[in-house]
Amino acid sequence: MSWTRGVLAVLAVCVLLLTGSAGCDSGDVGASDAGDSATPVGRLLDTADEEGRRYREVDAEHAPEVGIEVQPEADDSWDVRLTVRDFRFSPEGTEAKAVAGRGVAHLFLDGDHLTRLRGPRYRLAADLVPRGTHQLTVRLYADDDTVWAVDGEPVESTADITASEAEPTGATQPEDIEGRTVTEPATDR
């Protein structure tokens, strides 16, 4: 074989390796281009959430965790803050596959789905929370819409919030029996 053929053969192998057409592995088991696990993550269970999304069971040692804190705001809205551990939020347009410790959070008010979150903060509008005590739950999902779960239970956290009616202000005037606005106290005449 001449040296020209040898160079051409080496170039062909390099092109195949660079484009990924060769089907050869780099030797790193489970490694992918993005540094995420190429092997399936966890085990799919038959259990599903209220919307039919299956649970993806992972070991507690490697499972993501989530916490929720809710604070009332002056405008009667609610500031919702999530704390996560061993989890990162996926940006819009992420491929729909399960990758360990990655995905989105779903927010539920009294079991009803409110929104999907791709970050740790959310402003809950006052008109979405009627008067009374309610449960606000955050649950973690993989990018393939499976629910992260440990020991058959979803990875989630719940906070109780209580909304009360607004206090009457000075602009509100009581009315007398005939429907007229009372502006001064009654006096004996």
Disulfide bonds with the S-S distance in Angstrom:
none
